[in-house]
Every structure is written in C-alpha cells, then in structure tokens.
Amino acid sequence: MLVLNRDDPTWSFVGYTRADALRDRALIPADFHMTDGGARWLDDSGEEQIVESLSTAGKDEVRQALTTAVQTEIGTRILADALCDFQAHTIHYPGAKMLVVTSDIREARKRSIELRNMGIQAEVATSDEPKTATSAIKAFRTQVNCRVLITVAMAYEGLDVPAITHIACLTRIRSASWLQQLFARATRYDPKGGAWDDQRAQIFAPDDSLIRGVIEKLRSEQEAYALLPEEEQENSTSRGGAHSNSGGDLVPLNSSPSQVVTYDFDSWQELQLIRMREAANDEGIVISDSHLEALRDAFADPVQPSIPPPVSPKQQSLELRRRIETRVRQMAAAEHIEERTLNSSLKERFGKRRSDMTVDELKQVLLFIDGTTQ
C-alpha cells in the first residue's frame, strides 16, 4: 500500500515504481505510436498559418498546430491506425476494448460518425450528456460486443476496465497528471486477457513536442503514483487544471500525416530497432546500435516535410462562417439577447449576408466581433 502522508508517524511510506509494478506483473509494457505531420489553420485574425511538422513546431505555434492536427486528417489517421491494430488484436483476444479521447463533444460526435463509416459502432460518453454517458460507460464495462468508447476530457475518470488495450489520444490536453491517468487505462494487467507476456498497451497519439515532454517526464520520474487507489488518482488529476491547455481561438483547416514511429515506453527505443536487434541476436549476429540504425535507414522511405495542401477559398469561407456563428451564439448567451438580433445587426453593418461575403469580408466581420467582445 502506498501512503502519501509522510509526516504522520503512525503511517509508513512504501515506494513502488513502475519498474516494480512491471516486475510484479501488475502493469504491462506499452507501445506508443506517434504520428507526425504538417498542419494549416487560421489564427485569431483570420490569417493562414502553416507548420511542416508537429514534432518541430515552435513553442508559439505548437498548441495551435496540435489543435488543428487532432481535429483534421492527422486525427483521422491516428484513429484509423488505432482501429486497424485493435481489430487485429481482437482476433486473438475478442474481449479487448478501445478508448478514444477527444477534446470536445463536437469532435466526439465527428469521430463516432467516422468509426461508423469504418463499420464500428462506438458508444459516446461526455459530461454534456450525463445520463447517456452513464449508460454508455456501463455498456462499455459490461457488454462484450461494446468494444469502443469515445470520451471527452475527464469523462473517462474512474473508468475501471482492465480490458482496455488500445487508446487513441485525439485531445490537445497536455497536463502530465491527466495524460498519466489516460495512459493508465491501458497499462493495467488484465487477468482475462491471456498471459502477461502477451499483453502490451497500444497508445496512438500525435507526435508533438508537448506530449513528448510529458512522456519524458513520466519516464524519468517513474513515480510511485502508478498504483495509487483509483479515487486518489482522480482527486489528484482533477486538481491539475487539465482543461486549461487550450489551442486558442483558431479555425483548423487541414493537416497532412507524414510518418508514424512506434516506441517502447520504458526504453523509448523504436520498436523496429528492438525487433531488428532481437532478430540479429537470434541469428548470432553481432551488430552495433549505429550500424543497426544505418541498416534501418537504408531500407526506410525518406521522410519529406509534410505541408498540407492549400485550402480553397470556399473551404476557408465555410470555416470562417462557422467560427462567426459560434461567436454570435456566445455573444447572445452572454448578453441575454437573441441570435437573430445580432445577426441582423451584423448584416446591417456590413451590408450583406455572410453567405454572400468573400473570405476577406468574413475576416473583417470576425475582427469586428472579437473587438466588440474584448
């Protein structure tokens, strides 16, 4: 048992690291599938911004790039890769479960439709719909045929389902304690999941510098937090302000996946290199790490910068109009007036309907709204 109150002489402290938990087979190893790529979005002023790579995006743009990525093509690629690996896994373990975590309810519904188009019926559990969420979580926990659950932000808290083997991380939240909680959903040993040696958690996520920083922190600390009682984990996480890490007020346009690299969590070595090393050892071949990496690179496809394709004026117009509509709803709620009143005022001020405006005119409307609400 792990007790955090070290100042009380009537309590004792027993350290228990992830390494200890792996040795005792209470936790299982984890593979991280990291997807990189470029992203394109409209910033607060309606100007288009581009990064070639999530992993190399600067600190001033990484959150915006990440928000764009998880809502567009990179997010779709992560979800598809996770689902493909999950379906292959269920051939050998039909009781496996998959968890998909998004940033908001709109994204949850969008991903639910994508999964349905892939032939998968997923349950959706969000705090916006508590009754439906309770029913969805119960079905996910108890029904064998309910294999995929989509949640938003902290909706997964307290979700005790050892059968979870796969996680698709489509959220922009980068709180270390929050992500540790998320990863822990898949890293617990499942007594019904076969031999411990055959169990590995599979986590699919964007390859942004923020999540890499969190993973490095978790790996270096190897905290005794790994096996805290569930309620203590929830309390410590809920105090962490996980919802504060937003991507800003932007309009995601598109993204372009470039490469996926899989790492073993505990060593943070590429899984491909680990398997190549194992194959070499089996054949009695002695080879250095540098030569092993050179061999891998010789047969790998070169990675090119991944710049998303240009977005048409029509698509930019649709995204800007959607953002203006959101802002109008927010203003109407804040000022306790009807949306149609605000829309009429905007039409009168700018002389035309938004559906007839050009991209530049829509940007002016957006700037006007933002200036009015500041």
C-alpha positions in Angstrom: 0.0 0.0 0.0 1.2 3.5 -0.8 0.6 6.3 1.6 1.4 9.9 0.8 1.3 11.5 4.3 5.0 11.0 5.3 4.8 13.4 8.3 2.4 11.3 10.3 4.5 8.8 12.4 1.5 6.4 12.5 1.8 5.9 8.8 4.6 4.3 6.8 5.7 5.0 3.2 6.5 2.2 0.8 7.9 3.3 -2.6 6.5 1.4 -5.6 7.7 2.4 -9.0 6.6 1.4 -12.4 9.6 -0.9 -12.7 8.4 -2.6 -9.5 4.9 -3.0 -10.9 6.3 -4.5 -14.2 8.4 -6.9 -12.2 5.4 -8.0 -10.2 3.3 -8.1 -13.4 0.7 -5.7 -12.0 1.3 -3.4 -15.0 2.1 -4.3 -18.6 4.5 -2.7 -21.1 3.3 -0.1 -23.5 3.9 0.9 -27.2 3.5 4.5 -28.3 2.6 5.0 -32.0 3.5 8.6 -32.7 2.1 10.3 -35.8 3.8 13.4 -37.2 2.8 15.8 -40.0 2.1 19.3 -41.1 -0.9 21.5 -40.2 -2.7 24.5 -41.6 -5.1 26.8 -39.7 -6.5 30.4 -39.5 -5.3 32.3 -36.5 -7.2 34.8 -34.3 -7.1 37.5 -37.0 -8.2 35.1 -39.8 -4.7 34.8 -41.3 -3.5 31.4 -42.5 -0.7 29.7 -40.6 1.3 26.6 -41.6 3.8 24.2 -39.9 5.6 21.4 -41.7 5.9 19.2 -38.7 4.2 18.9 -35.3 7.4 17.5 -33.8 9.4 20.5 -34.8 6.8 23.3 -34.4 7.9 26.2 -32.3 6.6 26.8 -28.8 4.5 29.8 -30.1 2.7 27.6 -32.6 2.7 24.0 -31.3 -0.6 24.3 -29.5 -2.4 25.7 -32.5 -0.8 23.1 -34.7 -1.8 20.3 -32.3 -5.4 21.6 -32.1 -5.6 21.6 -35.9 -4.0 18.1 -36.2 -6.3 16.3 -33.8 -9.4 17.8 -35.5 -8.3 17.1 -39.1 -6.5 14.5 -41.2 -3.8 13.6 -38.7 -6.5 12.8 -36.1 -8.3 10.7 -38.7 -5.1 8.8 -39.4 -4.4 8.2 -35.7 -8.0 6.9 -35.2 -7.7 4.6 -38.3 -4.3 3.2 -37.3 -5.6 2.5 -33.7 -8.7 0.8 -35.0 -6.7 -1.3 -37.5 -4.3 -2.5 -34.8 -7.2 -3.1 -32.4 -9.2 -5.2 -34.8 -6.2 -7.3 -35.5 -5.7 -7.8 -31.7 -9.3 -8.8 -31.2 -8.8 -11.9 -33.4 -6.7 -13.3 -30.6 -8.5 -11.5 -27.7 -12.2 -10.9 -28.5 -12.7 -9.3 -25.1 -10.4 -6.3 -25.8 -11.6 -2.7 -25.6 -10.6 0.5 -27.2 -10.8 4.0 -25.7 -10.9 7.2 -27.9 -10.4 10.5 -26.2 -11.3 13.8 -27.9 -11.2 17.5 -26.9 -14.9 18.3 -27.1 -18.4 16.8 -27.7 -18.4 18.0 -31.4 -15.2 16.1 -32.1 -16.6 13.1 -30.2 -19.6 13.0 -32.4 -17.5 13.5 -35.5 -15.2 10.6 -34.6 -18.3 8.5 -33.8 -19.5 9.0 -37.4 -16.0 8.2 -38.8 -16.0 4.9 -36.8 -19.5 4.1 -38.0 -18.3 4.6 -41.6 -15.5 2.1 -40.8 -18.1 -0.4 -39.7 -17.7 0.2 -35.9 -20.5 1.2 -33.6 -18.9 3.2 -30.7 -20.5 4.5 -27.5 -20.1 8.2 -26.7 -19.7 9.4 -23.1 -19.5 13.1 -22.4 -20.1 15.3 -19.4 -22.5 17.3 -21.5 -24.9 14.3 -21.6 -24.5 12.7 -18.1 -27.4 10.2 -18.5 -26.3 9.0 -21.9 -22.7 8.9 -20.6 -23.6 6.7 -17.6 -25.4 4.2 -19.9 -22.5 4.2 -22.4 -19.9 3.6 -19.8 -21.9 0.8 -18.3 -22.3 -0.9 -21.7 -18.6 -0.5 -22.3 -17.7 -2.1 -19.0 -20.2 -5.0 -19.1 -21.1 -5.9 -22.7 -18.6 -7.9 -24.7 -19.9 -6.5 -28.0 -19.5 -2.9 -26.9 -15.8 -2.6 -27.7 -15.2 1.1 -28.4 -15.9 4.1 -26.2 -15.4 7.7 -27.1 -15.0 10.2 -24.2 -14.3 13.9 -23.8 -11.7 15.4 -21.4 -12.2 13.9 -17.9 -15.2 11.7 -18.8 -13.0 8.6 -18.5 -12.1 9.3 -14.8 -12.7 6.3 -12.7 -13.2 4.1 -15.7 -12.0 0.7 -14.4 -11.9 -1.5 -17.4 -8.8 -3.7 -17.5 -9.8 -5.0 -20.9 -8.8 -1.7 -22.5 -5.8 -2.4 -24.7 -5.8 0.5 -27.2 -6.1 4.2 -26.8 -6.5 6.9 -29.5 -5.4 10.2 -28.0 -7.2 12.9 -30.0 -7.1 15.6 -27.4 -4.9 18.7 -27.1 -4.7 18.4 -23.3 -1.0 18.1 -22.2 -1.2 18.0 -18.4 1.3 15.4 -17.2 -1.0 14.1 -14.4 -4.0 13.9 -16.8 -2.1 12.1 -19.5 -0.7 9.7 -16.9 -4.2 8.9 -15.9 -5.2 8.3 -19.5 -2.3 6.0 -20.3 -3.0 4.1 -17.1 -6.4 3.0 -18.6 -4.5 0.6 -20.9 -1.4 -0.4 -18.9 -3.0 -2.5 -16.1 -2.7 -6.3 -16.3 -6.0 -7.9 -17.4 -6.4 -11.4 -15.8 -8.8 -12.3 -18.5 -6.6 -11.1 -21.3 -4.2 -14.0 -21.6 -0.7 -14.5 -20.4 1.1 -11.4 -19.1 3.9 -11.8 -21.6 1.3 -11.5 -24.4 -0.2 -8.2 -23.2 1.0 -4.8 -24.3 -0.8 -1.5 -24.2 -1.1 0.3 -27.6 -1.3 4.1 -27.4 -1.8 6.2 -30.6 -1.1 9.9 -30.4 0.2 13.0 -32.3 4.0 13.4 -32.3 4.0 16.9 -30.9 6.8 18.3 -28.7 4.4 18.8 -25.8 3.4 15.2 -25.4 7.0 14.1 -25.9 7.9 16.4 -22.9 5.2 14.8 -20.8 6.3 11.2 -21.7 9.9 12.1 -20.9 8.8 13.5 -17.5 6.8 10.3 -16.7 9.6 8.0 -17.8 12.2 9.9 -15.8 10.2 10.1 -12.7 8.8 6.6 -12.7 6.6 7.7 -9.9 5.1 5.6 -7.2 1.8 7.1 -8.4 1.5 4.1 -10.7 -0.7 2.0 -8.3 -2.4 4.7 -6.3 -6.0 3.8 -5.3 -8.4 4.9 -8.0 -10.1 7.7 -6.0 -6.8 9.2 -5.1 -5.7 9.3 -8.7 -8.9 11.0 -9.7 -8.6 13.7 -7.0 -5.0 14.5 -7.9 -5.9 14.7 -11.5 -9.0 16.8 -11.1 -6.9 19.4 -9.3 -4.5 19.7 -12.1 -6.5 22.0 -14.3 -6.3 19.7 -17.3 -8.9 21.8 -19.2 -6.7 24.9 -19.2 -4.5 23.7 -22.0 -6.4 25.1 -25.0 -5.3 25.6 -28.5 -6.6 29.2 -28.6 -9.4 30.6 -30.7 -8.4 29.3 -34.2 -10.0 27.7 -37.2 -8.5 24.3 -38.1 -8.2 23.9 -41.9 -6.3 20.7 -42.6 -3.3 18.6 -41.8 -1.1 16.0 -43.6 0.3 12.9 -41.8 3.9 12.2 -42.8 5.2 9.3 -40.7 4.3 7.0 -37.7 7.1 5.8 -35.4 6.4 3.3 -32.6 8.4 3.4 -29.4 8.6 1.1 -26.3 7.6 3.3 -23.4 10.1 2.1 -20.8 13.2 2.3 -23.1 11.9 4.8 -25.6 13.6 2.9 -28.3 12.0 2.4 -31.7 10.1 -0.9 -31.8 11.5 -1.5 -35.2 15.1 -1.3 -33.9 14.2 -3.6 -30.9 12.8 -6.2 -33.2 15.8 -6.0 -35.6 18.1 -6.4 -32.6 16.2 -9.5 -31.5 16.3 -11.0 -35.0 20.1 -10.3 -35.1 20.6 -11.9 -31.7 18.6 -15.0 -32.8 20.9 -15.4 -35.7 24.0 -14.9 -33.6 24.9 -11.7 -35.5 26.9 -9.1 -33.6 26.0 -5.5 -34.7 26.4 -2.1 -33.1 23.5 0.2 -32.5 24.8 2.7 -35.1 25.0 0.0 -37.7 21.6 -1.2 -36.8 20.2 2.3 -37.3 22.0 2.7 -40.6 20.5 -0.6 -41.8 17.0 0.6 -40.8 17.5 3.9 -42.6 18.8 2.2 -45.7 15.5 0.4 -46.3 13.2 3.1 -45.0 11.4 5.6 -47.2 12.8 9.1 -46.8 10.6 11.4 -44.8 9.7 14.6 -46.6 8.3 17.7 -44.9 4.5 17.4 -44.9 2.9 20.6 -45.9 -0.9 20.3 -46.0 -2.4 21.2 -49.5 -3.7 24.7 -50.0 -7.3 25.2 -48.8 -9.8 26.6 -51.3 -11.5 30.0 -50.7 -14.8 28.1 -50.4 -13.5 26.0 -47.5 -11.9 29.0 -45.8 -15.3 30.8 -46.2 -17.2 27.8 -44.6 -14.8 27.6 -41.7 -14.9 31.4 -41.1 -18.7 31.4 -41.2 -18.8 28.5 -38.7 -16.5 30.4 -36.4 -18.6 33.6 -36.7 -21.7 31.6 -35.9 -20.1 30.2 -32.8 -19.0 33.7 -31.6 -22.6 35.0 -32.2 -24.0 32.3 -30.1 -21.5 33.1 -27.3 -22.3 36.8 -27.5 -26.1 36.2 -27.5 -25.8 34.0 -24.4 -23.5 36.4 -22.6 -25.7 39.5 -23.4 -29.0 37.7 -23.0 -30.3 38.6 -26.4 -31.5 36.6 -29.4 -29.0 35.4 -32.0 -31.2 36.7 -34.8 -30.9 40.2 -33.4 -27.2 40.1 -33.5 -27.2 38.6 -37.0 -29.5 41.4 -38.2 -27.1 44.0 -36.7 -24.1 42.4 -38.5 -26.0 42.2 -41.8 -27.0 45.9 -41.5 -23.4 47.0 -40.6 -21.7 45.1 -43.4 -24.3 45.4 -46.0 -24.8 41.8 -47.0 -25.4 38.3 -45.8 -22.4 36.3 -44.6 -23.2 33.6 -47.2 -22.5 36.3 -49.9 -19.3 37.6 -48.4 -15.8 37.0 -49.6 -13.0 35.5 -47.4 -11.6 39.0 -46.7 -15.0 40.3 -45.8 -15.7 37.4 -43.4 -12.3 38.1 -41.7 -13.5 41.7 -41.2 -16.7 40.5 -39.5 -14.7 38.2 -37.3 -12.3 41.0 -36.3 -15.2 43.3 -35.6 -16.9 40.7 -33.3 -13.7 40.0 -31.4 -13.1 43.7 -31.0 -16.6 44.2 -29.7 -16.3 41.5 -27.1 -12.9 42.5 -25.7 
